[in-house]
Amino acid sequence: MQLLNPVHIKELVHRFTLFMEKIFFPPKSSENLVRETSTASLKGGAEVPGSAGGSMFPLPDNCTDSFRKYHLIEASHSLRSKADEIIEDSQELEMLLKEFIDMVTDIQSQILRNHQIPSETDQDESSCDEEEEHWARMGLLNIQSLNNKVSKVRRFIVQNKLDVFLPTETWLDPSSADIVLSRALPGSFSFCHQSRGGRGQGVAIQYSNKFQGRKINIESMETFQCVALDLWHDKWDAPILLVNVYRPPKQKRVRFDKFLMEFEKLLNEILNYKNVLMTGDFNIHVDKVYNKWWPWEWLRWVIYKRRSPKKDFCLFLLKHGLDQDHVCEPTHKDGHILDLVITRNVQVSSFSVQNDRISDHYTVYFSARPDGKKKTCKKNKVQEPDDL
């Protein structure tokens, strides 16, 4: 980690300056609305259009009261919306200050580490701590439009201490996707994405800069969307290939068979990668594959000479050496498992599913790192009498 990150500090100062300008220098339209409301509600007349000097003619008392009530209602709505803006801006300011405090705390810790001579016990403890830091904390969520959830997503990443966020259904337009994704990230994050525009489209990978990332170009598919990133950490022996996928729901059997063909084409493209982590919303009810209705599965095979799409998909993953039995809880409000974590030679742990009330999907939290020999903590050597 760099001791000082000028780019990060500059971005925080810039965002803080914009916030203060919004609070102390509101748009003139709000000022004019309040000014016009105060004058119009107290005058007992109305201006005649086109008259010289803007002459006024008296209005009946009941009309004056109606105009006064109307303007007061308009002023009330304006003040209420302004109060909502101030509340939202204050929450954003609170998040910015937390980011700044975290950055200062990291700097202080780095300074102390650089000027402190660790003992053998400290070295042993630090090796254990580093073992924990080798995991990447990740979150997977079908967000259903990132356009109107920029502040919420940025706060969500910071509060849950995510290293990698994997959103699907971003609904971003290709022309503005980079801007929206930049605004939805803490200052120390980067991203890659695929955006087609429109409802039910778009996937992205957002990752902390303590990891190195390189986008992998994948051939565009017709039945699903995906984005791939080669994720690397200095303490890892090998990188992880991250692939985030979104497949639209309610596809007919012919369309589903084409999906399996294109998905196999994707797997052939990444065949040379040893450590693979695939995530996303596949819109396949995998919770119904191994249930008590096995006789219906057998009857389907007898009549139609084929299995259900859910069963075919699970057998397809097994055929290619992929494991998807990680998510065991519903990830959608209707009680189905739609969002999957699929691995090959990747260790995953600390799984949890939580309803963060961002969309009708639930967030899948987990930690991941490349599969391999675990590093053990060093133990203090016990000195023998002969060594003294």
C-alpha positions as CSV (number, residue, x, y, z in Angstrom):
1,M,0.0,0.0,0.0
2,Q,1.3,3.5,-0.8
3,L,2.0,5.7,2.1
4,L,0.1,8.6,0.5
5,N,-2.1,8.4,-2.5
6,P,-2.3,12.0,-4.0
7,V,-5.0,11.0,-6.5
8,H,-7.2,9.6,-3.7
9,I,-6.8,12.7,-1.5
10,K,-7.4,15.0,-4.5
11,E,-10.7,13.2,-5.3
12,L,-11.9,13.3,-1.7
13,V,-11.1,17.1,-1.5
14,H,-12.9,17.6,-4.8
15,R,-16.0,15.7,-3.7
16,F,-16.0,17.5,-0.4
17,T,-15.8,20.9,-2.1
18,L,-18.7,20.1,-4.4
19,F,-20.7,19.1,-1.4
20,M,-20.0,22.4,0.4
21,E,-20.9,24.4,-2.7
22,K,-24.2,22.6,-2.9
23,I,-25.0,23.4,0.7
24,F,-23.9,27.0,1.0
25,F,-24.5,28.1,-2.6
26,P,-27.9,26.6,-3.6
27,P,-29.2,27.1,-7.2
28,K,-30.8,30.4,-7.8
29,S,-34.0,28.7,-8.9
30,S,-34.8,27.8,-5.2
31,E,-34.0,31.3,-4.0
32,N,-36.3,32.8,-6.7
33,L,-39.1,30.3,-5.9
34,V,-39.0,31.3,-2.2
35,R,-38.8,35.0,-3.1
36,E,-41.7,34.8,-5.5
37,T,-43.7,32.8,-3.1
38,S,-43.3,35.3,-0.3
39,T,-44.2,38.3,-2.5
40,A,-47.1,36.7,-4.4
41,S,-48.7,35.2,-1.4
42,L,-48.9,38.6,0.4
43,K,-50.1,40.8,-2.5
44,G,-53.8,41.1,-2.8
45,G,-53.8,41.4,-6.6
46,A,-52.6,40.0,-9.9
47,E,-50.5,41.4,-12.7
48,V,-52.2,42.2,-16.0
49,P,-50.1,40.7,-18.8
50,G,-49.0,43.2,-21.4
51,S,-49.9,46.2,-19.4
52,A,-47.4,49.1,-19.0
53,G,-45.4,48.9,-15.9
54,G,-47.1,45.7,-14.8
55,S,-50.3,47.2,-13.4
56,M,-52.2,45.3,-10.8
57,F,-55.9,44.8,-10.4
58,P,-57.6,43.9,-7.1
59,L,-58.8,40.3,-6.6
60,P,-61.7,39.2,-4.4
61,D,-60.8,38.0,-0.9
62,N,-61.6,34.4,-1.6
63,C,-59.3,34.4,-4.7
64,T,-56.5,36.0,-2.7
65,D,-56.8,33.3,0.0
66,S,-56.7,30.6,-2.7
67,F,-53.5,32.1,-4.3
68,R,-51.9,32.4,-0.9
69,K,-52.7,28.8,-0.1
70,Y,-51.4,27.6,-3.4
71,H,-48.1,29.4,-3.1
72,L,-47.7,28.2,0.5
73,I,-48.2,24.6,-0.7
74,E,-45.6,25.1,-3.5
75,A,-43.2,26.6,-1.0
76,S,-43.7,23.7,1.4
77,H,-43.0,21.2,-1.3
78,S,-39.9,23.1,-2.4
79,L,-38.6,23.2,1.2
80,R,-39.4,19.5,1.7
81,S,-37.5,18.5,-1.4
82,K,-34.6,20.8,-0.3
83,A,-34.6,19.1,3.1
84,D,-34.4,15.7,1.4
85,E,-31.4,16.8,-0.7
86,I,-29.7,18.1,2.4
87,I,-30.2,14.8,4.2
88,E,-28.9,12.8,1.3
89,D,-25.9,15.2,1.0
90,S,-25.2,14.9,4.7
91,Q,-25.1,11.1,4.4
92,E,-22.7,11.4,1.5
93,L,-20.5,13.8,3.6
94,E,-20.5,11.3,6.4
95,M,-19.3,8.6,4.1
96,L,-16.6,10.9,2.7
97,L,-15.4,11.7,6.2
98,K,-15.3,8.0,7.1
99,E,-13.2,7.3,3.9
100,F,-10.9,10.1,4.9
101,I,-10.6,8.8,8.5
102,D,-9.9,5.3,7.2
103,M,-7.2,6.6,4.9
104,V,-5.5,8.6,7.8
105,T,-5.7,5.5,10.0
106,D,-4.0,3.4,7.3
107,I,-1.3,6.0,6.9
108,Q,-0.7,6.1,10.7
109,S,-0.5,2.3,10.8
110,Q,1.9,2.3,7.9
111,I,4.1,4.8,9.6
112,L,4.1,2.8,12.8
113,R,5.0,-0.4,10.9
114,N,7.8,1.3,9.1
115,H,9.4,2.7,12.3
116,Q,8.8,-0.3,14.6
117,I,11.3,-3.2,15.0
118,P,9.0,-6.2,15.5
119,S,9.9,-9.0,17.9
120,E,9.7,-12.7,17.0
121,T,6.3,-12.9,18.6
122,D,5.1,-9.9,16.6
123,Q,6.4,-11.5,13.4
124,D,4.5,-14.7,14.2
125,E,1.3,-12.8,14.8
126,S,1.7,-10.7,11.7
127,S,2.2,-13.8,9.6
128,C,-1.2,-15.0,10.9
129,D,-2.8,-11.7,10.1
130,E,-1.4,-11.7,6.6
131,E,-2.8,-15.1,6.1
132,E,-6.3,-13.6,6.8
133,E,-5.6,-10.6,4.5
134,H,-4.9,-12.9,1.5
135,W,-8.7,-13.5,1.2
136,A,-10.7,-11.2,-1.1
137,R,-14.0,-10.2,0.5
138,M,-16.7,-10.2,-2.3
139,G,-20.3,-9.4,-2.7
140,L,-22.6,-10.5,-5.5
141,L,-26.0,-8.7,-6.2
142,N,-28.5,-8.2,-9.0
143,I,-28.8,-4.5,-8.4
144,Q,-31.6,-3.8,-10.9
145,S,-30.3,-0.4,-12.2
146,L,-27.2,1.4,-10.9
147,N,-28.2,4.7,-12.3
148,N,-30.4,5.8,-9.4
149,K,-28.3,3.9,-6.6
150,V,-24.9,5.5,-7.0
151,S,-24.6,6.9,-3.4
152,K,-26.2,3.8,-2.0
153,V,-23.8,1.4,-3.7
154,R,-20.7,3.4,-2.7
155,R,-21.9,3.4,0.9
156,F,-22.7,-0.3,0.6
157,I,-19.2,-1.2,-0.5
158,V,-17.6,0.8,2.3
159,Q,-19.8,-0.4,5.1
160,N,-19.4,-4.0,4.2
161,K,-15.6,-3.7,3.6
162,L,-15.8,-5.3,0.2
163,D,-12.7,-5.9,-1.9
164,V,-14.7,-6.9,-4.9
165,F,-18.3,-6.0,-5.8
166,L,-20.1,-8.0,-8.6
167,P,-23.3,-6.3,-9.8
168,T,-25.6,-7.6,-12.4
169,E,-28.4,-5.9,-14.3
170,T,-26.7,-2.5,-14.1
171,W,-29.0,-1.1,-16.8
172,L,-26.2,1.3,-17.9
173,D,-26.0,3.0,-21.2
174,P,-22.6,2.4,-22.9
175,S,-22.1,6.1,-23.4
176,S,-22.4,7.0,-19.7
177,A,-21.4,3.7,-18.0
178,D,-17.9,4.8,-17.1
179,I,-19.2,8.0,-15.4
180,V,-21.8,6.2,-13.4
181,L,-19.5,3.4,-12.3
182,S,-16.8,5.9,-11.3
183,R,-19.3,7.8,-9.1
184,A,-20.5,4.5,-7.5
185,L,-17.1,3.6,-6.2
186,P,-14.9,4.6,-3.3
187,G,-11.8,6.5,-4.3
188,S,-9.5,3.4,-4.1
189,F,-11.5,1.2,-6.5
190,S,-11.3,0.4,-10.2
191,F,-13.8,-1.3,-12.5
192,C,-14.5,-3.1,-15.8
193,H,-18.0,-3.7,-17.3
194,Q,-20.1,-4.8,-20.3
195,S,-23.1,-2.6,-21.0
196,R,-25.7,-3.0,-23.7
197,G,-28.1,-0.4,-22.5
198,G,-31.7,-0.8,-21.4
199,R,-33.6,-2.7,-18.8
200,G,-32.3,-6.1,-17.8
201,Q,-28.8,-5.5,-19.3
202,G,-25.3,-5.0,-18.1
203,V,-22.7,-6.6,-15.7
204,A,-19.6,-5.2,-14.0
205,I,-16.7,-6.0,-11.7
206,Q,-15.6,-3.4,-9.2
207,Y,-12.4,-4.1,-7.2
208,S,-10.1,-2.5,-4.7
209,N,-6.8,-1.2,-5.9
210,K,-4.9,-3.3,-3.4
211,F,-5.5,-6.0,-6.0
212,Q,-4.2,-5.8,-9.6
213,G,-6.8,-6.3,-12.4
214,R,-6.6,-6.8,-16.1
215,K,-9.8,-7.1,-18.2
216,I,-10.0,-10.2,-20.4
217,N,-11.8,-9.8,-23.7
218,I,-14.5,-12.3,-24.1
219,E,-16.5,-13.0,-27.3
220,S,-20.0,-11.4,-27.1
221,M,-22.8,-13.9,-26.6
222,E,-26.4,-13.7,-27.6
223,T,-28.2,-15.5,-24.7
224,F,-26.2,-14.0,-21.8
225,Q,-23.8,-11.2,-20.9
226,C,-20.5,-11.5,-19.1
227,V,-17.4,-9.5,-18.1
228,A,-14.1,-11.2,-17.2
229,L,-11.1,-9.9,-15.1
230,D,-7.8,-11.4,-14.2
231,L,-7.5,-10.6,-10.5
232,W,-4.1,-10.7,-8.8
233,H,-2.8,-10.2,-5.2
234,D,0.9,-9.9,-4.3
235,K,0.6,-12.7,-1.8
236,W,-1.1,-15.1,-4.2
237,D,0.8,-17.7,-6.2
238,A,-1.5,-17.3,-9.2
239,P,-4.3,-15.0,-10.3
240,I,-8.0,-15.7,-10.2
241,L,-10.1,-15.3,-13.4
242,L,-13.3,-13.6,-12.3
243,V,-16.3,-13.9,-14.7
244,N,-19.5,-12.2,-13.8
245,V,-22.6,-13.4,-15.8
246,Y,-26.2,-12.3,-16.3
247,R,-28.7,-14.5,-18.2
248,P,-32.2,-13.1,-18.8
249,P,-35.2,-15.2,-17.4
250,K,-38.0,-17.0,-19.0
251,Q,-36.1,-18.5,-22.0
252,K,-37.7,-21.3,-23.9
253,R,-36.1,-24.7,-24.2
254,V,-34.6,-24.0,-27.6
255,R,-33.1,-20.7,-26.3
256,F,-31.8,-22.5,-23.2
257,D,-30.1,-25.1,-25.3
258,K,-28.4,-22.3,-27.2
259,F,-27.4,-20.8,-23.8
260,L,-25.6,-24.1,-22.9
261,M,-23.8,-24.1,-26.3
262,E,-22.6,-20.5,-25.8
263,F,-21.7,-21.1,-22.2
264,E,-19.6,-24.1,-23.3
265,K,-17.9,-21.8,-25.8
266,L,-17.1,-19.4,-22.9
267,L,-15.6,-22.3,-20.9
268,N,-13.5,-23.3,-23.9
269,E,-12.2,-19.7,-24.1
270,I,-11.1,-19.8,-20.5
271,L,-9.9,-23.4,-20.5
272,N,-6.2,-22.3,-20.0
273,Y,-7.0,-20.5,-16.8
274,K,-6.3,-22.7,-13.7
275,N,-8.2,-20.7,-11.0
276,V,-11.7,-19.7,-12.2
277,L,-14.4,-18.0,-10.2
278,M,-17.7,-17.5,-12.0
279,T,-20.6,-15.5,-10.4
280,G,-23.8,-14.0,-11.5
281,D,-27.6,-14.2,-11.9
282,F,-28.2,-17.3,-14.1
283,N,-32.0,-17.2,-13.5
284,I,-32.0,-21.0,-13.1
285,H,-33.8,-22.4,-10.0
286,V,-31.0,-24.7,-8.9
287,D,-32.8,-25.2,-5.6
288,K,-35.3,-27.4,-7.5
289,V,-32.8,-29.8,-8.9
290,Y,-32.3,-32.0,-6.0
291,N,-35.7,-32.1,-4.4
292,K,-38.3,-34.7,-3.5
293,W,-39.9,-34.7,-7.0
294,W,-37.4,-37.1,-8.6
295,P,-40.3,-39.3,-10.2
296,W,-41.3,-36.3,-12.3
297,E,-37.7,-36.0,-13.5
298,W,-37.7,-39.6,-14.5
299,L,-41.1,-39.2,-16.3
300,R,-39.8,-36.2,-18.2
301,W,-36.9,-38.3,-19.4
302,V,-39.3,-41.2,-20.5
303,I,-41.7,-38.9,-22.4
304,Y,-39.4,-36.2,-23.8
305,K,-36.1,-38.0,-23.8
306,R,-34.5,-35.1,-22.0
307,R,-34.0,-33.7,-18.5
308,S,-35.2,-30.4,-17.1
309,P,-33.1,-27.3,-17.9
310,K,-32.1,-27.0,-14.2
311,K,-30.8,-30.6,-14.2
312,D,-29.0,-30.2,-17.5
313,F,-27.2,-27.1,-16.2
314,C,-26.0,-28.8,-13.1
315,L,-24.8,-31.9,-15.0
316,F,-23.1,-29.5,-17.5
317,L,-21.1,-27.8,-14.7
318,L,-20.0,-31.2,-13.3
319,K,-18.9,-32.3,-16.8
320,H,-16.5,-29.3,-17.0
321,G,-15.2,-29.7,-13.4
322,L,-17.0,-26.8,-12.0
323,D,-18.5,-26.6,-8.5
324,Q,-21.6,-24.6,-7.8
325,D,-22.8,-26.1,-4.5
326,H,-21.7,-23.0,-2.5
327,V,-24.9,-21.0,-2.3
328,C,-27.5,-22.9,-0.2
329,E,-29.9,-20.2,0.7
330,P,-32.5,-18.3,-1.5
331,T,-31.1,-15.2,-3.2
332,H,-34.5,-13.9,-4.4
333,K,-37.6,-12.7,-2.5
334,D,-39.6,-15.5,-4.1
335,G,-37.5,-18.1,-2.3
336,H,-35.3,-19.4,-5.1
337,I,-31.5,-19.7,-5.6
338,L,-30.8,-17.6,-8.8
339,D,-27.4,-16.0,-8.0
340,L,-24.6,-18.5,-8.1
341,V,-20.9,-18.8,-7.2
342,I,-19.1,-21.4,-9.4
343,T,-15.5,-22.3,-8.8
344,R,-12.6,-24.3,-10.2
345,N,-9.4,-24.4,-8.1
346,V,-10.6,-21.5,-5.9
347,Q,-11.0,-21.6,-2.2
348,V,-14.2,-19.9,-0.9
349,S,-15.4,-19.4,2.6
350,S,-17.5,-17.2,4.9
351,F,-20.7,-17.6,2.8
352,S,-23.7,-15.6,3.9
353,V,-26.9,-14.3,2.1
354,Q,-28.4,-11.0,3.3
355,N,-31.3,-8.9,2.2
356,D,-29.8,-5.4,2.0
357,R,-33.1,-4.0,0.5
358,I,-31.4,-2.7,-2.6
359,S,-33.4,-4.8,-5.0
360,D,-35.6,-7.9,-4.9
361,H,-32.5,-10.0,-4.9
362,Y,-30.3,-10.7,-1.8
363,T,-26.6,-10.1,-1.5
364,V,-24.3,-13.1,-1.6
365,Y,-21.2,-12.4,0.6
366,F,-18.1,-14.7,0.5
367,S,-14.3,-14.7,0.6
368,A,-12.1,-16.2,-2.1
369,R,-8.5,-16.9,-2.9
370,P,-6.6,-19.3,-5.3
371,D,-6.5,-22.9,-4.3
372,G,-3.1,-24.1,-3.1
373,K,-1.0,-25.0,-0.1
374,K,-2.0,-22.9,2.9
375,K,0.8,-20.9,4.5
376,T,1.1,-21.8,8.2
377,C,1.9,-19.4,11.0
378,K,5.5,-19.5,12.2
379,K,6.0,-20.7,15.8
380,N,8.6,-19.4,18.2
381,K,11.6,-21.7,18.3
382,V,12.1,-23.2,21.7
383,Q,15.8,-22.9,22.7
384,E,17.4,-26.1,23.9
385,P,20.0,-26.1,26.6
386,D,22.7,-26.9,24.1
387,D,21.8,-23.8,22.1
388,L,22.4,-21.5,25.1
